[in-house]
Amino acid sequence: EFVLGFSDDFYATRMAEKETVGIIIREGRIISEKTNSKTGHHLPNLDMMAQYPDGRFEVYECTEYTAQQLLEKGAVNVFSFGPILLRDGEINELLYTYYRSIEPRHALGMIEPNHYLLLSVQGRNKDSKGTMLQRVAEMMKNKGVQQALNLDGGNTLALVFRGKILNKKAIYKKKAFYRSVTSLIGFGDT
């Protein structure tokens, strides 16, 4: 049985500090319903990806649905960061105008229900500068991804497989480090 696991202490802390973290739903429970009042081209723009019981992911702009509407649609988990990279197999046109910086990147996509692709691009180190979001979307589209969302990258990017970190630390302000986070997405079997 496939399991998608989460740790969300991060959101509780940020919400207590009155930060807008986007719509967050975990296992059918609303964690946060405060999102941006309009869509934009900043990072994070709080676009979202919803997971449904049949294993399907769908992406939405931050203002497209409320948390309650997503629950009524049947969403069980919702992630917010953005921007949307791919929707119904089409690349988000904003990626050709905005989001042009070269950075470490991390994105989650769905090829078909229960068939996902997690793409990580190292950056800010001697082996790689990173890439633009347009390139991430193109790579995912070439792999057959239909729905994809940009996740937090930069020094937040830590790809762990069987207890081993696979990527190198990014350098920011002359320091190599992984940012401490208390929110994660985990994939596995039971």
VEXSEGU-816021 format. One record per residue: residue number from 1; residue in one letter; x, y, z of N, C-alpha, C in turn. Coordinates in Angstrom, 2 decimals, decimal comma. Last residue first. Example, Ala and Ser with C-alpha at 12.3 -4.5 7.8 and 13.67 -1.06 7.14 Angstrom:
BEGIN
> seq;type;n_px;n_py;n_pz;ca_px;ca_py;ca_pz;c_px;c_py;c_pz
> 2;S;12,85;-2,25;7,08;13,67;-1,06;7,14;12,90;0,03;7,87
> 1;A;13,19;-5,69;7,80;12,30;-4,50;7,80;13,20;-3,30;7,80
***
This chain:
BEGIN
> seq;type;n_px;n_py;n_pz;ca_px;ca_py;ca_pz;c_px;c_py;c_pz
> 190;T;3,77;0,56;2,93;3,57;-0,03;4,25;3,64;-1,53;4,12
> 189;D;6,03;2,76;1,21;5,11;1,63;1,24;4,92;1,17;2,67
> 188;G;6,31;6,30;0,44;6,79;4,98;0,84;5,70;3,94;0,75
> 187;F;7,26;9,69;0,73;6,64;8,65;-0,08;7,16;7,31;0,39
> 186;G;6,67;12,76;2,43;7,35;11,48;2,36;6,56;10,49;1,53
> 185;I;7,31;16,11;2,80;6,45;15,14;2,11;7,24;13,87;2,00
> 184;L;7,53;18,29;5,66;8,09;17,45;4,62;6,99;16,63;3,98
> 183;S;8,53;20,71;7,93;7,46;20,27;7,05;8,09;19,45;5,93
> 182;T;10,49;21,88;9,30;9,71;20,89;10,04;8,51;20,44;9,23
> 181;V;13,86;22,67;8,43;12,42;22,69;8,16;11,75;21,65;9,03
> 180;S;16,78;24,45;8,05;16,02;23,62;8,97;14,53;23,77;8,66
> 179;R;18,55;24,34;5,02;17,67;25,10;5,91;16,90;24,12;6,79
> 178;Y;21,79;23,19;4,78;20,39;22,85;4,53;19,57;23,67;5,50
> 177;F;24,67;25,03;3,53;23,81;24,49;4,58;22,49;24,02;4,00
> 176;A;27,46;26,98;3,16;26,79;25,79;2,63;25,97;25,17;3,76
> 175;K;27,79;30,48;2,77;27,69;29,34;3,68;26,96;28,20;2,99
> 174;K;27,72;32,78;1,21;29,02;32,14;1,44;29,00;31,00;2,44
> 173;K;24,98;33,15;0,81;25,76;34,12;1,60;27,05;33,47;2,12
> 172;Y;24,65;29,79;0,25;23,92;31,04;0,31;24,67;31,96;1,26
> 171;I;24,90;26,79;-1,44;25,65;27,86;-0,80;24,84;29,14;-0,89
> 170;A;23,42;23,61;-0,74;23,49;24,83;-1,54;24,25;25,88;-0,73
> 169;K;24,73;20,34;-0,39;24,25;21,57;0,22;24,40;22,73;-0,75
> 168;K;23,77;17,80;-2,74;24,77;18,56;-1,99;24,14;19,83;-1,43
> 167;N;21,42;15,05;-2,40;21,92;16,28;-3,01;22,95;16,96;-2,12
> 166;L;20,75;12,81;-0,86;21,31;12,62;-2,19;21,89;13,89;-2,81
> 165;I;21,00;11,55;2,34;20,75;12,77;1,58;21,48;12,66;0,24
> 164;K;19,58;8,49;3,33;20,77;9,17;2,83;20,37;10,40;2,03
> 163;G;17,29;7,09;4,02;18,09;7,67;5,08;19,34;8,41;4,63
> 162;R;16,15;6,41;1,55;16,60;5,37;2,47;17,60;5,90;3,49
> 161;F;16,82;9,57;0,43;16,37;8,25;-0,02;16,99;7,21;0,88
> 160;V;16,08;12,98;0,32;16,55;11,88;1,15;15,96;10,58;0,62
> 159;L;16,90;16,08;-0,65;16,29;14,87;-1,17;16,91;13,68;-0,43
> 158;A;16,32;19,18;0,22;17,07;18,04;0,75;16,33;16,79;0,30
> 157;L;15,98;22,54;-0,16;16,00;21,29;-0,91;16,92;20,26;-0,24
> 156;T;16,37;24,90;1,08;15,35;24,03;1,66;15,39;22,65;1,03
> 155;N;18,01;26,47;-0,37;18,63;25,74;0,73;17,62;24,87;1,49
> 154;G;16,06;26,01;-3,29;17,12;26,72;-2,58;17,75;25,88;-1,51
> 153;G;12,67;25,29;-3,07;13,99;24,77;-3,45;15,05;25,46;-2,62
> 152;D;9,33;24,40;-2,58;10,44;25,22;-2,12;11,76;24,54;-2,48
> 151;L;7,85;23,35;-5,72;7,96;23,34;-4,26;9,13;24,22;-3,86
> 150;N;5,69;23,68;-8,42;6,99;24,03;-7,87;6,89;24,01;-6,35
> 149;L;3,65;21,09;-9,63;3,76;22,28;-8,80;5,20;22,46;-8,36
> 148;A;1,81;19,56;-12,29;3,05;19,75;-11,52;3,06;21,09;-10,81
> 147;Q;0,28;17,14;-14,27;0,03;18,17;-13,26;1,32;18,33;-12,47
> 146;Q;1,49;15,39;-16,12;0,29;16,13;-16,50;-0,01;17,31;-15,57
> 145;V;4,53;14,12;-17,39;3,81;14,69;-16,25;2,65;15,54;-16,77
> 144;G;6,20;13,00;-19,30;4,78;12,65;-19,31;3,97;13,20;-18,16
> 143;K;8,73;13,91;-19,47;8,56;12,62;-18,77;7,09;12,21;-18,69
> 142;N;8,42;16,39;-20,59;9,08;15,35;-21,40;8,97;13,97;-20,77
> 141;K;7,41;17,74;-18,37;6,52;17,47;-19,50;7,10;16,36;-20,37
> 140;M;9,76;17,97;-16,88;8,64;17,17;-16,37;7,68;16,81;-17,49
> 139;M;11,30;19,63;-18,50;11,80;18,29;-18,16;10,65;17,40;-17,69
> 138;E;9,64;21,93;-18,51;9,92;21,22;-19,77;10,42;19,80;-19,50
> 137;A;9,73;22,66;-15,80;8,45;22,30;-16,42;8,67;21,51;-17,71
> 136;V;12,47;23,27;-15,62;11,89;22,22;-14,78;10,58;21,74;-15,40
> 135;R;12,60;25,43;-17,40;13,32;24,19;-17,71;12,79;23,03;-16,88
> 134;Q;11,09;27,31;-15,98;10,67;26,91;-17,33;11,32;25,58;-17,69
> 133;L;12,61;27,79;-13,72;11,39;27,00;-13,60;10,87;26,54;-14,95
> 132;M;16,15;27,34;-14,36;14,94;28,16;-14,33;13,72;27,25;-14,21
> 131;T;18,64;25,83;-12,16;17,97;26,04;-13,44;16,77;26,96;-13,24
> 130;G;21,97;25,44;-10,83;20,53;25,29;-10,75;19,92;25,48;-12,12
> 129;K;24,67;25,27;-10,88;24,11;26,56;-10,50;22,61;26,44;-10,23
> 128;S;26,73;22,64;-9,74;25,53;23,07;-10,45;25,07;24,43;-9,95
> 127;D;29,12;22,24;-8,41;28,71;21,27;-9,42;27,53;21,72;-10,26
> 126;K;29,43;24,22;-6,49;30,41;24,16;-7,58;30,00;23,20;-8,70
> 125;N;26,08;25,56;-5,88;27,32;24,90;-5,46;28,22;24,74;-6,68
> 124;R;23,49;26,36;-6,56;24,26;27,16;-5,61;25,46;26,40;-5,05
> 123;G;21,78;23,16;-6,95;22,24;24,48;-7,36;22,98;25,17;-6,24
> 122;Q;19,93;20,33;-8,23;20,89;20,97;-7,32;21,26;22,34;-7,83
> 121;V;16,67;19,62;-8,67;17,83;20,14;-9,39;18,72;20,84;-8,37
> 120;S;14,29;17,06;-8,63;15,15;17,94;-7,84;16,35;18,34;-8,69
> 119;L;11,08;15,87;-8,98;12,26;16,32;-9,69;13,02;17,32;-8,83
> 118;L;9,04;13,19;-8,74;9,64;14,22;-7,90;10,94;14,60;-8,59
> 117;L;6,16;11,97;-10,12;7,56;12,29;-10,39;7,98;13,42;-9,47
> 116;Y;3,82;9,24;-9,75;4,30;10,59;-9,51;5,77;10,74;-9,91
> 115;H;1,04;7,61;-9,92;2,32;7,56;-10,65;2,87;8,98;-10,66
> 114;N;-1,52;7,89;-8,90;-0,58;6,99;-8,20;0,74;6,78;-8,94
> 113;P;-2,76;8,98;-12,01;-3,02;8,70;-10,60;-2,10;7,61;-10,06
> 112;E;0,13;10,08;-13,92;-1,25;9,56;-13,86;-1,51;9,23;-12,40
> 111;I;2,08;11,90;-13,29;1,98;11,40;-14,65;0,57;10,87;-14,85
> 110;M;2,43;14,69;-11,29;1,68;13,45;-11,48;1,66;13,11;-12,96
> 109;G;5,14;16,23;-9,41;4,20;16,10;-10,52;3,52;14,75;-10,55
> 108;L;7,00;18,62;-7,70;6,23;17,39;-7,59;5,22;17,36;-8,72
> 107;A;10,30;20,02;-7,51;8,93;20,02;-8,01;8,31;18,64;-7,88
> 106;H;12,88;22,22;-6,93;12,24;21,01;-6,43;10,79;21,06;-6,87
> 105;R;16,09;23,73;-7,59;14,64;23,59;-7,79;14,16;22,24;-7,27
> 104;P;18,45;26,33;-7,25;18,10;24,93;-6,96;16,57;24,82;-7,04
> 103;E;18,24;28,75;-10,00;18,27;28,38;-8,59;18,15;26,86;-8,44
> 102;I;18,10;31,45;-11,97;18,68;30,11;-11,94;18,95;29,77;-10,48
> 101;S;15,09;33,25;-12,75;16,35;33,10;-12,02;16,79;31,63;-12,05
> 100;R;12,62;33,59;-13,91;13,74;33,30;-14,79;15,07;33,11;-14,06
> 99;Y;9,93;34,21;-13,26;10,61;33,06;-12,64;11,83;32,63;-13,45
> 98;Y;8,25;35,23;-16,33;8,70;35,43;-14,95;9,46;34,19;-14,48
> 97;T;7,94;34,25;-18,94;8,11;35,69;-18,69;8,72;35,97;-17,33
> 96;Y;7,59;31,58;-18,93;8,40;32,12;-20,03;8,68;33,62;-19,85
> 95;L;5,84;31,07;-16,90;7,22;30,63;-16,72;8,15;31,17;-17,81
> 94;L;3,31;31,73;-17,74;4,03;32,71;-16,92;5,51;32,35;-16,76
> 93;E;2,30;29,41;-18,95;2,90;30,46;-19,80;3,67;31,51;-19,01
> 92;N;2,81;26,22;-17,84;2,30;27,52;-17,41;3,03;28,62;-18,19
> 91;I;2,42;23,61;-20,17;3,32;24,44;-19,37;2,67;25,78;-19,07
> 90;E;0,04;21,00;-19,98;0,48;22,24;-20,63;1,33;23,07;-19,67
> 89;G;-1,04;18,82;-18,66;0,03;18,59;-19,62;0,57;19,82;-20,30
> 88;D;-2,79;19,96;-16,81;-3,33;19,16;-17,91;-2,31;19,01;-19,04
> 87;R;-0,28;22,10;-16,08;-1,69;21,83;-15,80;-2,26;21,15;-17,02
> 86;L;2,86;22,70;-14,59;2,08;22,05;-15,65;0,65;21,85;-15,18
> 85;L;3,50;24,52;-12,52;4,42;24,29;-13,63;3,68;23,72;-14,84
> 84;I;2,33;27,01;-10,38;1,98;25,83;-11,16;3,00;25,73;-12,29
> 83;P;5,00;28,49;-8,34;3,81;28,49;-9,17;3,51;27,10;-9,75
> 82;G;4,03;26,96;-5,19;3,87;27,50;-6,52;5,11;28,16;-7,10
> 81;F;2,60;26,26;-2,58;3,88;26,97;-2,77;3,81;27,68;-4,12
> 80;S;0,70;23,96;-0,77;0,77;25,30;-1,37;2,22;25,75;-1,44
> 79;F;-1,18;20,98;-0,92;0,12;21,61;-0,72;0,09;22,98;-1,36
> 78;V;-3,67;19,02;0,52;-3,39;20,16;-0,36;-2,07;20,77;0,07
> 77;N;-5,52;16,02;0,71;-4,29;16,74;1,05;-4,10;17,86;0,05
> 76;V;-8,04;15,39;-0,17;-7,64;14,91;1,15;-6,37;15,59;1,65
> 75;A;-10,80;16,65;-1,97;-9,37;16,70;-1,71;-9,07;16,21;-0,30
> 74;G;-13,51;16,78;-2,60;-12,95;15,49;-2,22;-11,46;15,49;-1,96
> 73;K;-14,85;19,08;-2,93;-14,46;18,40;-4,17;-13,84;17,03;-3,89
> 72;E;-14,94;19,84;-0,26;-16,19;19,42;-0,91;-15,94;18,72;-2,24
> 71;L;-12,28;20,65;0,04;-12,79;19,50;0,80;-14,06;18,95;0,16
> 70;L;-12,38;22,86;-1,66;-11,50;21,74;-1,99;-11,91;20,48;-1,23
> 69;Q;-14,13;24,51;-0,25;-14,51;24,03;-1,59;-13,65;22,83;-2,01
> 68;Q;-12,55;25,04;2,03;-13,82;24,30;2,16;-14,27;23,74;0,81
> 67;A;-10,47;26,53;0,90;-10,18;25,25;1,54;-11,45;24,41;1,65
> 66;T;-11,54;27,81;-2,32;-11,30;27,95;-0,88;-10,96;26,56;-0,33
> 65;Y;-9,97;28,13;-5,52;-10,89;27,46;-4,61;-10,54;27,83;-3,18
> 64;E;-8,34;30,10;-6,79;-9,32;29,32;-7,56;-10,38;28,66;-6,68
> 63;T;-6,21;31,46;-5,81;-7,54;32,02;-5,56;-8,66;31,20;-6,18
> 62;C;-3,91;30,06;-6,59;-4,16;30,28;-5,16;-5,57;30,79;-4,87
> 61;E;-4,69;27,63;-9,13;-4,16;28,92;-8,71;-4,62;29,20;-7,28
> 60;Y;-4,07;24,10;-8,87;-4,97;25,23;-8,92;-4,22;26,51;-8,57
> 59;V;-3,73;20,69;-9,95;-3,15;21,96;-9,54;-4,14;23,09;-9,75
> 58;E;-4,34;17,41;-8,71;-4,75;18,51;-9,58;-4,14;19,79;-9,04
> 57;F;-3,70;13,94;-8,62;-3,31;15,28;-8,19;-3,87;16,27;-9,20
> 56;R;-5,13;10,81;-7,64;-5,02;11,90;-8,62;-4,55;13,17;-7,93
> 55;G;-5,78;8,86;-5,90;-4,37;9,02;-6,24;-4,10;10,12;-7,25
> 54;D;-8,38;8,85;-5,08;-8,05;7,93;-6,18;-6,59;8,05;-6,62
> 53;P;-8,54;10,93;-3,19;-8,46;9,54;-2,74;-8,09;8,54;-3,83
> 52;Y;-6,31;13,62;-4,29;-7,63;13,03;-4,11;-7,50;11,55;-3,77
> 51;Q;-4,46;16,52;-3,60;-4,44;15,08;-3,78;-5,83;14,55;-3,45
> 50;A;-3,69;19,61;-5,12;-4,60;18,83;-4,28;-4,48;17,36;-4,64
> 49;M;-1,51;22,27;-5,02;-1,73;20,95;-5,60;-2,59;20,17;-4,62
> 48;M;-1,48;25,85;-5,65;-1,59;24,64;-4,84;-1,79;23,39;-5,67
> 47;D;0,15;29,04;-5,25;-0,63;28,10;-6,04;-0,58;26,76;-5,31
> 46;L;1,76;30,81;-3,83;0,80;29,99;-3,08;-0,21;29,27;-3,97
> 45;N;3,92;32,01;-4,78;2,66;32,67;-5,10;1,48;31,92;-4,48
> 44;P;6,82;32,52;-2,77;5,85;31,62;-3,39;4,56;32,37;-3,69
> 43;L;7,46;34,53;-5,58;7,67;33,23;-4,95;7,55;33,36;-3,44
> 42;H;5,20;36,14;-7,91;6,25;36,17;-6,91;6,40;34,76;-6,33
> 41;H;3,07;36,74;-9,62;4,27;36,08;-10,15;5,46;36,24;-9,21
> 40;G;-0,32;35,98;-8,55;0,80;36,86;-8,86;1,98;36,06;-9,37
> 39;T;-3,77;36,21;-7,63;-2,64;35,47;-8,17;-1,53;36,45;-8,53
> 38;K;-4,91;37,54;-4,48;-4,89;37,51;-5,94;-3,68;36,72;-6,40
> 37;S;-4,69;37,06;-1,82;-5,99;37,56;-2,29;-6,06;37,63;-3,81
> 36;N;-3,15;34,02;-0,65;-3,07;35,33;-1,28;-4,43;35,75;-1,81
> 35;T;-4,81;32,43;2,16;-3,95;32,44;0,98;-3,88;33,85;0,43
> 34;K;-5,81;30,54;4,83;-5,44;31,89;4,44;-4,43;31,83;3,29
> 33;E;-6,32;28,14;5,87;-7,17;28,53;4,74;-6,84;29,93;4,25
> 32;S;-4,66;25,34;7,22;-4,64;26,77;6,93;-5,57;27,04;5,76
> 31;I;-5,68;22,84;7,75;-4,62;23,35;8,62;-4,55;24,87;8,47
> 30;I;-8,48;20,86;7,54;-7,92;22,15;7,15;-6,91;22,60;8,20
> 29;R;-8,31;17,44;6,84;-8,45;18,45;7,89;-7,76;19,74;7,44
> 28;G;-7,77;15,36;5,12;-9,13;15,85;5,19;-9,37;16,92;6,24
> 27;E;-4,96;15,08;5,38;-5,86;13,97;5,73;-7,28;14,46;5,98
> 26;R;-4,54;18,46;5,38;-3,88;17,20;5,64;-4,90;16,19;6,12
> 25;I;-4,25;21,43;3,58;-5,18;20,41;4,08;-4,37;19,13;4,26
> 24;I;-3,70;24,78;3,19;-3,06;23,53;3,59;-4,13;22,62;4,16
> 23;I;-3,36;27,59;1,31;-4,33;26,58;1,74;-3,57;25,28;1,98
> 22;G;-0,84;29,86;2,65;-1,64;29,22;1,61;-2,61;28,20;2,19
> 21;V;0,40;31,26;4,61;1,10;30,08;4,11;0,33;29,35;3,00
> 20;T;0,97;34,29;5,96;0,08;33,64;5,01;0,85;32,49;4,38
> 19;E;1,70;34,65;9,43;2,13;34,57;8,04;1,06;33,89;7,20
> 18;K;1,32;34,88;12,18;0,40;35,61;11,28;0,87;35,64;9,82
> 17;E;2,64;33,17;13,77;3,33;34,44;13,50;2,55;35,29;12,49
> 16;A;1,05;31,00;13,57;1,05;31,70;14,85;1,71;33,07;14,71
> 15;M;1,83;30,17;11,06;0,50;30,74;11,21;0,39;31,50;12,53
> 14;R;4,39;29,17;11,64;4,26;30,32;10,75;2,88;30,97;10,87
> 13;T;3,72;27,00;13,38;4,60;28,09;13,81;4,40;29,33;12,96
> 12;A;2,11;25,43;11,72;1,57;25,94;12,98;2,40;27,13;13,47
> 11;Y;3,91;24,78;9,69;2,77;25,64;9,40;2,17;26,21;10,67
> 10;F;5,77;23,09;11,02;6,21;24,32;10,37;5,03;25,29;10,17
> 9;D;4,48;20,76;11,59;4,72;21,70;12,69;5,09;23,08;12,16
> 8;D;3,90;18,69;9,75;3,40;20,05;9,53;3,56;21,00;10,70
> 7;S;4,80;16,07;7,76;5,10;16,68;9,05;4,76;18,15;8,88
> 6;F;3,36;13,23;6,08;3,63;14,66;6,25;4,10;14,96;7,66
> 5;G;3,22;10,66;3,50;3,28;11,14;4,88;3,69;12,59;4,97
> 4;L;1,57;8,38;1,68;2,09;9,73;1,56;2,06;10,31;2,96
> 3;V;1,90;5,03;0,69;1,64;5,96;1,78;2,28;7,30;1,46
> 2;F;0,60;2,16;-0,90;1,35;3,41;-1,00;0,93;4,37;0,10
> 1;E;0,85;-1,18;0,00;0,00;0,00;0,00;0,89;1,24;0,00
***
